[in-house]
Amino acid sequence: MAGQKTDARDAYVGQRIAEQRRKASLTQKRVAQSFGMSAAQLQKYEKGTNRISAIHLDTFSRMTGVPVAYFFDGMERIDNVPVAGFSEPSQQSYAHDAAGNPGAGNPQTGNPWAGLAEAVARHVAEHFSDHERRQLVEAVQALDRKLGG
């Protein structure tokens, strides 16, 4: 997004970049050359004046041996709005809590695996053939025997 204004997040990422560059004993000139830019441009990234591209951030993370996530770790959200992003939907928790919330286990038996067993059984019933279901039951019974159930 060309022309987009920078904010505190860019300054935070830039600060982390400068920190890691110094820890790796790299000069601004050397890093900038590997990006094909001037040291002045790299300095703008480090100060948060300009926003660094994902490609340059990935290259820098490889140069310094830190994961890209490092540059964002500990950064405060400035919008306070949860963003789902492109990830899969949140998964249901199958362990019950102290309040015994429905579908989160079996509060009567105190079995935290009951919700998982219910979800697996529902999936197996919908997607497996009779033969595959019998094989799964045999595998679970064998596991039960091995664990001394």
C-alpha positions, 0 to 999 in steps of 0.5 A: 500500500504505497503512501500509507502512513507509518505508525507505532508498529513500524517504529517497534519493528524498526527498533527490533531490526536495529537491535538484531542488526547490532547483535549480529554485528552488521553495519547498516551499509552491509544490510542495505547492500544485501537489500539493494538499497542505501544505508539511509533507506535502511535507517528509515526502516529502523526509525519507523519513518518508512514501512519495511516490506515483508520480503526485506523483513524475511531476508533480514530475519534469515541474515540474523537467524531470528524468526520473522515473528521476533520482530512483532513479539511483544508489540502492543495492538493499537486497534484493540480489534481482534482480527481473524486473518487468513487462518482456520477458524478457532477450534473448539476446546474439548477439555471441560473447565471447572464450571463444566461448560457444555460440550467441553468435556463430561462434567459428570464423570470429570473426563476431559476427553469426553468432548473429544471422543464425542467429536471424533465419533460424530466425524467417524459416523459421518465419514467412515464406512462400516468396515473403517469404523470397525477397524477404528474400534479395534484399534481403540480397544487394542490401545485400551488393552495396552494401557491396562484399561 
